[in-house]
């Protein structure tokens, strides 16, 4: 689920993201799951955004704050 899936993939996957920000891999994976399954519907919790932005900078991944905002339903 977006935008979490794209961000996690760009940064090397759930394990790489989890290790870099200091949380368990399953927590990162659940960002990609629907709420019905206990996930966050593709949203990355705000408390992790600054660490993820730093990870992206270190890895040379172009990641902007706007990338964390999901697109409106039906938007291109």
DRENTORKOL-3810 file (N, C-alpha, C; in nm, 4 decimals):
REM DRENTORKOL-3810
@n.u->0.0835; n.v->-0.1178; n.w->0.0000; ca.u->0.0000; ca.v->0.0000; ca.w->0.0000; c.u->0.0886; c.v->0.1250; c.w->0.0000
@n.u->0.0430; n.v->0.2204; n.w->-0.0708; ca.u->0.1202; ca.v->0.3437; ca.w->-0.0888; c.u->0.0821; c.v->0.4499; c.w->0.0135
@n.u->0.1792; n.v->0.5319; n.w->0.0480; ca.u->0.3137; ca.v->0.5479; ca.w->-0.0069; c.u->0.4209; c.v->0.4613; c.w->0.0593
@n.u->0.3862; n.v->0.3893; n.w->0.1656; ca.u->0.4871; ca.v->0.3124; ca.w->0.2388; c.u->0.5616; c.v->0.2130; c.w->0.1509
@n.u->0.4916; n.v->0.1418; n.w->0.0645; ca.u->0.5569; ca.v->0.0395; ca.w->-0.0187; c.u->0.6689; c.v->0.0968; c.w->-0.1044
@n.u->0.6431; n.v->0.2086; n.w->-0.1691; ca.u->0.7454; ca.v->0.2695; ca.w->-0.2555; c.u->0.8648; c.v->0.3188; c.w->-0.1753
@n.u->0.8382; n.v->0.3795; n.w->-0.0616; ca.u->0.9467; ca.v->0.4325; ca.w->0.0220; c.u->1.0313; c.v->0.3181; c.w->0.0758
@n.u->0.9677; n.v->0.2148; n.w->0.1277; ca.u->1.0403; ca.v->0.1000; ca.w->0.1825; c.u->1.1237; c.v->0.0331; c.w->0.0738
@n.u->1.0673; n.v->0.0140; n.w->-0.0434; ca.u->1.1413; ca.v->-0.0476; ca.w->-0.1544; c.u->1.2625; c.v->0.0355; c.w->-0.1936
@n.u->1.2436; n.v->0.1660; n.w->-0.2029; ca.u->1.3533; ca.v->0.2548; ca.w->-0.2422; c.u->1.4680; c.v->0.2522; c.w->-0.1419
@n.u->1.4376; n.v->0.2208; n.w->-0.0175; ca.u->1.5399; ca.v->0.2215; ca.w->0.0877; c.u->1.5966; c.v->0.0833; c.w->0.1176
@n.u->1.5592; n.v->-0.0169; n.w->0.0378; ca.u->1.6213; ca.v->-0.1484; ca.w->0.0529; c.u->1.5356; c.v->-0.2549; c.w->0.1172
@n.u->1.4095; n.v->-0.2279; n.w->0.1430; ca.u->1.3190; ca.v->-0.3285; ca.w->0.1986; c.u->1.2961; c.v->-0.3125; c.w->0.3475
@n.u->1.2000; n.v->-0.3885; n.w->0.4005; ca.u->1.1630; ca.v->-0.3759; ca.w->0.5416; c.u->1.2763; c.v->-0.4018; c.w->0.6399
@n.u->1.3582; n.v->-0.5001; n.w->0.6118; ca.u->1.4676; ca.v->-0.5311; ca.w->0.7044; c.u->1.5677; c.v->-0.4173; c.w->0.7107
@n.u->1.6068; n.v->-0.3635; n.w->0.5970; ca.u->1.7029; ca.v->-0.2531; ca.w->0.5937; c.u->1.6480; c.v->-0.1300; c.w->0.6642
@n.u->1.5204; n.v->-0.0980; n.w->0.6403; ca.u->1.4593; ca.v->0.0182; ca.w->0.7044; c.u->1.4517; c.v->-0.0036; c.w->0.8555
@n.u->1.4051; n.v->-0.1211; n.w->0.8958; ca.u->1.3905; ca.v->-0.1505; ca.w->1.0389; c.u->1.5238; c.v->-0.1413; c.w->1.1119
@n.u->1.6284; n.v->-0.1996; n.w->1.0550; ca.u->1.7605; ca.v->-0.1945; ca.w->1.1188; c.u->1.8103; c.v->-0.0512; c.w->1.1301
@n.u->1.7870; n.v->0.0273; n.w->1.0271; ca.u->1.8370; ca.v->0.1649; ca.w->1.0258; c.u->1.7657; c.v->0.2550; c.w->1.1257
@n.u->1.6367; n.v->0.2294; n.w->1.1489; ca.u->1.5640; ca.v->0.3189; ca.w->1.2390; c.u->1.5404; c.v->0.2593; c.w->1.3773
@n.u->1.5829; n.v->0.1341; n.w->1.3972; ca.u->1.5801; ca.v->0.0753; ca.w->1.5304; c.u->1.4471; c.v->0.0172; c.w->1.5748
@n.u->1.3720; n.v->-0.0418; n.w->1.4802; ca.u->1.2481; ca.v->-0.1092; ca.w->1.5170; c.u->1.2465; c.v->-0.2480; c.w->1.4526
@n.u->1.1511; n.v->-0.3304; n.w->1.4924; ca.u->1.1427; ca.v->-0.4662; ca.w->1.4383; c.u->1.0910; c.v->-0.4638; c.w->1.2941
@n.u->1.1407; n.v->-0.5544; n.w->1.2133; ca.u->1.1049; ca.v->-0.5633; ca.w->1.0725; c.u->0.9546; c.v->-0.5775; c.w->1.0508
@n.u->0.8877; n.v->-0.6506; n.w->1.1374; ca.u->0.7436; ca.v->-0.6689; ca.w->1.1185; c.u->0.6667; c.v->-0.5380; c.w->1.1347
@n.u->0.7158; n.v->-0.4469; n.w->1.2152; ca.u->0.6499; ca.v->-0.3156; ca.w->1.2299; c.u->0.6554; c.v->-0.2408; c.w->1.0967
@n.u->0.7717; n.v->-0.2449; n.w->1.0326; ca.u->0.7866; ca.v->-0.1791; ca.w->0.9028; c.u->0.6963; c.v->-0.2465; c.w->0.8001
@n.u->0.6917; n.v->-0.3771; n.w->0.7989; ca.u->0.6066; ca.v->-0.4499; ca.w->0.7042; c.u->0.4595; c.v->-0.4144; c.w->0.7218
@n.u->0.4168; n.v->-0.3919; n.w->0.8446; ca.u->0.2766; ca.v->-0.3596; ca.w->0.8704; c.u->0.2366; c.v->-0.2223; c.w->0.8177
@n.u->0.3329; n.v->-0.1370; n.w->0.7883; ca.u->0.3004; ca.v->-0.0082; ca.w->0.7265; c.u->0.2394; c.v->-0.0301; c.w->0.5881
@n.u->0.2666; n.v->-0.1452; n.w->0.5293; ca.u->0.2188; ca.v->-0.1763; ca.w->0.3956; c.u->0.0879; c.v->-0.2547; c.w->0.3971
@n.u->0.0387; n.v->-0.2875; n.w->0.5144; ca.u->-0.0811; ca.v->-0.3706; ca.w->0.5272; c.u->-0.2055; c.v->-0.2850; c.w->0.5520
@n.u->-0.3221; n.v->-0.3368; n.w->0.5124; ca.u->-0.4468; ca.v->-0.2638; ca.w->0.5391; c.u->-0.4798; c.v->-0.2633; c.w->0.6888
@n.u->-0.5566; n.v->-0.1657; n.w->0.7284; ca.u->-0.5963; ca.v->-0.1553; ca.w->0.8696; c.u->-0.6692; c.v->-0.2807; c.w->0.9172
@n.u->-0.7441; n.v->-0.3433; n.w->0.8290; ca.u->-0.8180; ca.v->-0.4643; ca.w->0.8649; c.u->-0.7259; c.v->-0.5765; c.w->0.9120
@n.u->-0.6004; n.v->-0.5725; n.w->0.8692; ca.u->-0.5008; ca.v->-0.6725; ca.w->0.9108; c.u->-0.4057; c.v->-0.6177; c.w->1.0159
@n.u->-0.4376; n.v->-0.5030; n.w->1.0732; ca.u->-0.3536; ca.v->-0.4450; ca.w->1.1772; c.u->-0.2469; c.v->-0.3517; c.w->1.1257
@n.u->-0.2528; n.v->-0.3190; n.w->0.9973; ca.u->-0.1538; ca.v->-0.2308; ca.w->0.9369; c.u->-0.1921; c.v->-0.0843; c.w->0.9456
@n.u->-0.1190; n.v->-0.0031; n.w->0.8713; ca.u->-0.1420; ca.v->0.1417; ca.w->0.8740; c.u->-0.1969; c.v->0.1949; c.w->0.7417
@n.u->-0.2402; n.v->0.1044; n.w->0.6531; ca.u->-0.2963; ca.v->0.1450; ca.w->0.5233; c.u->-0.1969; c.v->0.2209; c.w->0.4365
@n.u->-0.0707; n.v->0.1881; n.w->0.4472; ca.u->0.0298; ca.v->0.2520; ca.w->0.3629; c.u->0.0883; c.v->0.3788; c.w->0.4207
@n.u->0.0486; n.v->0.4144; n.w->0.5412; ca.u->0.1019; ca.v->0.5353; ca.w->0.6047; c.u->0.2189; c.v->0.5004; c.w->0.6957
@n.u->0.3218; n.v->0.5832; n.w->0.6905; ca.u->0.4372; ca.v->0.5662; ca.w->0.7784; c.u->0.4145; c.v->0.6548; c.w->0.9001
@n.u->0.4214; n.v->0.5978; n.w->1.0209; ca.u->0.3987; ca.v->0.6786; ca.w->1.1407; c.u->0.4926; c.v->0.7994; c.w->1.1468
@n.u->0.4358; n.v->0.9115; n.w->1.1815; ca.u->0.5080; ca.v->1.0387; ca.w->1.1838; c.u->0.6367; c.v->1.0311; c.w->1.2657
@n.u->0.6350; n.v->0.9586; n.w->1.3752; ca.u->0.7525; ca.v->0.9527; ca.w->1.4639; c.u->0.8755; c.v->0.8931; c.w->1.3954
@n.u->0.8572; n.v->0.8250; n.w->1.2812; ca.u->0.9692; ca.v->0.7630; ca.w->1.2107; c.u->1.0149; c.v->0.8416; c.w->1.0879
@n.u->0.9411; n.v->0.9433; n.w->1.0503; ca.u->0.9698; ca.v->1.0147; ca.w->0.9254; c.u->1.1092; c.v->1.0774; c.w->0.9245
@n.u->1.1499; n.v->1.1426; n.w->1.0320; ca.u->1.2811; ca.v->1.2087; ca.w->1.0306; c.u->1.3949; c.v->1.1081; c.w->1.0149
@n.u->1.3851; n.v->0.9925; n.w->1.0801; ca.u->1.4891; ca.v->0.8895; ca.w->1.0656; c.u->1.4898; c.v->0.8329; c.w->0.9234
@n.u->1.3729; n.v->0.8176; n.w->0.8651; ca.u->1.3652; ca.v->0.7661; ca.w->0.7286; c.u->1.4199; c.v->0.8688; c.w->0.6300
@n.u->1.3925; n.v->0.9954; n.w->0.6535; ca.u->1.4487; ca.v->1.1007; ca.w->0.5684; c.u->1.6019; c.v->1.1003; c.w->0.5776
@n.u->1.6548; n.v->1.0817; n.w->0.6961; ca.u->1.8004; ca.v->1.0749; ca.w->0.7134; c.u->1.8573; c.v->0.9518; c.w->0.6431
@n.u->1.7908; n.v->0.8380; n.w->0.6554; ca.u->1.8340; ca.v->0.7162; ca.w->0.5870; c.u->1.8374; c.v->0.7390; c.w->0.4361
@n.u->1.7353; n.v->0.8029; n.w->0.3834; ca.u->1.7310; ca.v->0.8318; ca.w->0.2397; c.u->1.8481; c.v->0.9209; c.w->0.1988
@n.u->1.8773; n.v->1.0212; n.w->0.2793; ca.u->1.9894; ca.v->1.1107; ca.w->0.2490; c.u->2.1201; c.v->1.0317; c.w->0.2441
@n.u->2.1424; n.v->0.9472; n.w->0.3434; ca.u->2.2646; ca.v->0.8673; ca.w->0.3508; c.u->2.2758; c.v->0.7726; c.w->0.2310
@n.u->2.1647; n.v->0.7152; n.w->0.1891; ca.u->2.1641; ca.v->0.6204; ca.w->0.0774; c.u->2.1576; c.v->0.6887; c.w->-0.0584
@n.u->2.1425; n.v->0.8205; n.w->-0.0593; ca.u->2.1350; ca.v->0.8925; ca.w->-0.1859; c.u->2.0018; c.v->0.8764; c.w->-0.2577
@n.u->1.8970; n.v->0.8496; n.w->-0.1806; ca.u->1.7621; ca.v->0.8334; ca.w->-0.2368; c.u->1.6909; c.v->0.9677; c.w->-0.2273
@n.u->1.6363; n.v->1.0135; n.w->-0.3396; ca.u->1.5639; ca.v->1.1405; ca.w->-0.3417; c.u->1.4266; c.v->1.1189; c.w->-0.2786
@n.u->1.4124; n.v->1.1638; n.w->-0.1559; ca.u->1.2882; ca.v->1.1476; ca.w->-0.0819; c.u->1.2500; c.v->1.2823; c.w->-0.0237
@n.u->1.1291; n.v->1.3257; n.w->-0.0519; ca.u->1.0788; ca.v->1.4547; ca.w->-0.0047; c.u->0.9653; c.v->1.4310; c.w->0.0940
@n.u->0.9365; n.v->1.5315; n.w->0.1760; ca.u->0.8269; ca.v->1.5202; ca.w->0.2719; c.u->0.6954; c.v->1.4867; c.w->0.2025
@n.u->0.6726; n.v->1.5423; n.w->0.0847; ca.u->0.5491; ca.v->1.5165; ca.w->0.0108; c.u->0.5335; c.v->1.3693; c.w->-0.0276
@n.u->0.6434; n.v->1.2950; n.w->-0.0328; ca.u->0.6365; ca.v->1.1534; ca.w->-0.0686; c.u->0.5655; c.v->1.0696; c.w->0.0378
@n.u->0.5518; n.v->1.1227; n.w->0.1584; ca.u->0.4875; ca.v->1.0514; ca.w->0.2671; c.u->0.3359; c.v->1.0704; c.w->0.2686
@n.u->0.2857; n.v->1.1592; n.w->0.1826; ca.u->0.1432; ca.v->1.1895; ca.w->0.1789; c.u->0.0764; c.v->1.1036; c.w->0.0712
@n.u->-0.0236; n.v->1.0271; n.w->0.1089; ca.u->-0.0909; ca.v->0.9433; ca.w->0.0085; c.u->-0.1672; c.v->1.0288; c.w->-0.0911
@n.u->-0.1746; n.v->0.9816; n.w->-0.2142; ca.u->-0.2507; ca.v->1.0498; ca.w->-0.3181; c.u->-0.3994; c.v->1.0347; c.w->-0.2883
@n.u->-0.4748; n.v->1.1338; n.w->-0.3270; ca.u->-0.6198; ca.v->1.1264; ca.w->-0.3115; c.u->-0.6744; c.v->1.0152; c.w->-0.3995
@n.u->-0.7796; n.v->0.9511; n.w->-0.3552; ca.u->-0.8428; ca.v->0.8431; ca.w->-0.4312; c.u->-0.8778; c.v->0.8927; c.w->-0.5714
@n.u->-0.8298; n.v->0.8227; n.w->-0.6722; ca.u->-0.8603; ca.v->0.8579; ca.w->-0.8110; c.u->-0.7676; c.v->0.9621; c.w->-0.8704
@n.u->-0.6728; n.v->1.0159; n.w->-0.7929; ca.u->-0.5788; ca.v->1.1139; ca.w->-0.8465; c.u->-0.4722; c.v->1.0419; c.w->-0.9275
@n.u->-0.4169; n.v->1.1115; n.w->-1.0244; ca.u->-0.3144; ca.v->1.0503; ca.w->-1.1111; c.u->-0.1773; c.v->1.0700; c.w->-1.0541
END
